[in-house]
Amino acid sequence: MAAVQWHSRGRRYEAELQRCRLEATPVDFGDYHPLKPITVTDTKSRRGARKGSTSSSSSSSSSAAPDPLSSMLDGTDPLSMFAAASAGETPGLPHSASAGDLGRKRREREEEAVGSDFEPWSAKRGEILARFTTTEKLSINLFMGSDKGKAPSPGSSAVSEKVRTRLEELDDLEEGSQRELLNLSQQDYANRIEELNQSLKEAWASDQKVKALKIVIQCSKLLSDTSVIQFYPSKFVLITDILDTFGRLVYERIWTMCSDPRPLPESFSADDVNDTAKETCLNWFFKIASIRELIPRLYVEAAILKCNRFLNKSGIQETLPRLTAMIRGIGDPLVAAYARAYLCRVGMEVAPHLKDSLNRNFFDLLGTFRQIQGDSVQNQLVLQRVEIPEYLTLYSPAINWILQCIAYRAPEPLLTEMMERCKKLGNNALLLNSVMWAFRAEFVAARATDFITMIKDCDEAGFPKHLLFGSLGRSLACADPPEAERLPILNEAWKVITKVRSPQDYINCAEIWVEFTCRHFTKREVNTVLADIIKHMTPDRAFEDAYPQLQSVIRKILTYFHDFSVLFSMERFLPFLDMFQKDSVRVEVCRSIMEVFIKHQLEPTRDPVILNAMLHICKTMHDSVNALTLEDEKRSLALLINGFIRMVSFGRDFEQQLSFCVEARATFCNLEPVLVQLIHTVNQLAMETRRVMRGSHSRKTAAFVRACAAYSFITIPSLSSIFCRLSLYLLSGQVALANQCLSQADAFLKAAVSLLPEVPRSISVEGKLRPSEGFLLDFISNFLSTLLVVPDHPEHGVLYLVRGLLNMVQDYTWEDNGDAKLRVYINALPLLAAMSQEAYLYCIPRVDSNETLYGGDPKFLSEINKLCETLIGQVLDHLKALGRDESVRRQAALAFSLFGCLLAHGDLRNNKLNQLAVNLWNLSHKHGHCDTRASVRTLEFMKHQAQQPDMAHLSDTVQRLALQSRT
């Protein structure tokens, strides 16, 4: 292709804009409105029409159109089915439903029978295991499995023989087919119990039912052992897990026998159960009745209590009183208390309406309290070196559970009755504590003053009063006492709490009452409470053992105090934070404060109290960053600090705002996203100054925006991300240009150009290496669009920034098999064409661009044309090289791109330029690799443009362009 002379097409931007606008079309809103329903006519034949019938036509509005989601359900809505199920209906079940699915759905319904407002045992399990621990060595009797426990062979068909064999196996268990493991730690003990639980499931799955029963009996026997009495509540939790598993397996086994061939309805009666299932059920009860020892017999029968439903309607109602009476035969009051708790637990699951048995259990429990003072218990406590207060706390989970079952949905007068019983027992502290735990918080709060009077009368030696006030505080945190009583309640409680000597006991109770204080009082009372906590927890660095409680105090304060000017005006708040000496905990606390600040601080602030405190908190988070900190952690901390920076505003005091940013840059130098945010903040500050001055700076504001530019220019090089630096150099240069800081804008843009050679060929994006060419092309395109309004420097010659950029592009090491460099050259042509216009497409107020500086000078236009010709020559040479390398697809794409640029910005009235355009079109279509749709649209555009008076020459050009299909 011959050398070509470039001539830019003259542009009249305003006229082009008018031609591109859509034509206004009058609309008669009486006939049409975009929100008016559309009438849809359905002429399809209806599903299920009789053979030979004609198609039915129906016309309906869009509001009556069929719902495609509903049509997929064939009339059955799953949400409606669940609603019907919760109302007691039994929707049809598919025949393919498995017994496991039936059992799961059944259990879900049974849990709902009690109600979601009833706290389940599973919610208490973890707390009990964590609270009742021991360092003493434990022992356990493990069942030794044998082949005797396997199911009899098919040849043994006589029922009597089966019964005799299994009774012998039970006798074998009683005779000691077990071994004792000694010196187990608490964790080892829990692991052994879990192994037994797995053995139970495996034995059941392999049809070794008697072996499974032996495991359950052996585990139940462990509940009579109180040799390590502090661990007994946790042991109870672990063992009853096995009992629950056994009870569920037996029930589901019998249920499955009843569900063949059709599923048993949920509300079944004993009449619906077949004889085989009844016989199996009776067999289980007979086996359990043959257990000689009381405690395993009691627990195992309680575990399968629900199976009484298969035998007769009143089975559960008759069995519960009998089991309740059996517990009276247990001599140890602690063992008896937990046996009653388990019976109440099972009773609430299978028959929550039978409250009489629950009440009888509770009254029996009250009767055993006198045994605590007996010689048997006292001797045991002396032997194990356990004090009475510690021993009494062991009863708490059992009594709390029994009272929770009794108090569930009970009327308010029942609480009054319970309070009277406590008084008759001499204000038994253990019982009083459980009453406050079990009954609804509203009931307790309404009688808070009465409870305080009763607590005062309790014996301090038996059960510590601070635990009683802790239980009362939990209720008052959930419900409000009468307003007139709130301050006296707090004063009376704190008199007791502040006298607690043990720091751990003190903080456990104080942490509960902090919520009551924050909920009902002002910062003065909260500050007093914080001062008291600091006083108790500072000696001997007691706070180091109470970080969870201290964190809870902070969370509760932040829940109720969202005004940070009030929060930080508390004299003791920051000293309270100083108690968090452990780095990880301190950072976590600071993070929680920042999250609340960002969520609730809706208006920007300049309050010095808030700013100083928040800077201290953010600095704490920042200083925790080191070489081992994960990137996600850095990003998370930076987001929180950026949230604070965005909420700082000094109004019209721009110099103070800049001073804050200078201080913040020094404080948060290790977090790159924070530095980026500070640069954006300063740039925004410069633009806000421009807005206030309406673009006309005074000497003072001109100096200020130059200071802002200097801030950004100094800060940007400290960033590690090269594309971040490039974009900020460009953005800061645009801001400087908008504020008439020409030398600063030049410095930013030159720094960006000089940084281009350092751009790596690949960058990490979300942990993966990606080619950088795409990012670089985007940046250069943005940079070129800015250069249109940047005036040339008088000392650096014409188009020095454009030439500098193109030289850097020329020297940059691009991908070998890519055309990125040539695409930059093609993208530069529209810029140069725009620079040759008499009036530029856009400009910056009060900044003289090259259109004003050169005023259409022929030498300036000649320089532009020469540069364009050089760029086009580079592209043409590359196209020839692609032809030699047979890279025809890349050649076609690049040729079509250059053709589009010539069409849009070149003056095709010039014959050489016109011929070049035609040659490029033919080259792009030569091998059939050009996008046909794009080609067709381009021709249509040229025909449309040819209708304009100054573009008539395109008609001839269109005639010379032909579409070629692929060969």
Secondary structure, DSSP 8 states (H G I E B T S, - for coil): -------B----HHHHHHHHS-------TTT--TTS--EEEE-S--TT--TT-----EEEEGGGS--HHHHTTTT--HHHHHHHHHTT------TT--HHHHHHHHHHHHHHHH-TTS--HHHHHHHHHHHS---S-EEEEEE---GGGS---TT---HHHHHHHHHHHHHHHHTT-EEEEEEE-HHHHHHHHHHHHHHHHHHHHTT-HHHHHHHHHHHHHGGG--SSGGGHHHHHHHHHHHHHHHHHHHHHHHHHHHTSSS---TT--GGGS-HHHHHHHHHHHHHHHT--SHHHHHHHHHHTGGGGGGT-TTHHHHHHHHHHHHHTT---HHHHHHHHHHHHHHHHHH-TT-HHHHHHHHHHHHHTGGGGGSHHHHHHHHHHT--HHHHHHTTHHHHHHHHHHHHTT--THHHHHHHHHHHHTT--HHHHHHHHHHS-HHHHHHTHHHHHHHHHHS-TTTS-HHHHHHHHHHHHHHS---GGGHHHHHHHHHHHHTT---HHHHHHHHHHHHHHHHHHS-HHHHHHHHHHHHHHHSGGGGGGG-HHHHHHHHHHHHHH---HHHHHTSTTHHHHHTT--SHHHHHHHHHHHHHHHHHH--S-B--HHHHHHHHHHHHHHHHT--TT--HHHHHHHHHHHHHHHHTB--TT-HHHHHHHHHHHHHHTTT-HHHHHHHHHHHHHHHHHHHHHTTT---HHHHHHHHHHHHHHHHHGGG-S-HHHHHHHHHHHHHHHHHTT-HHHHHHHHHHHHHHGGG--SEEEETTEEEESHHHHHHHHHHHHHHHTT----TTT-TTHHHHHHHHHHHHS---TT--HHHHHHHHHHHHHHHHTSSS-S---TT---HHHHHTT-HHHHHHHHHHHHHHHHHHHHHHHHHHHTT-HHHHHHHHHHHHHHHHHHB-TTSHHHHHHHHHHHHHHHTTS-S-HHHHHHHHHHHHHHTTSGGGTTHHHHHHT-------
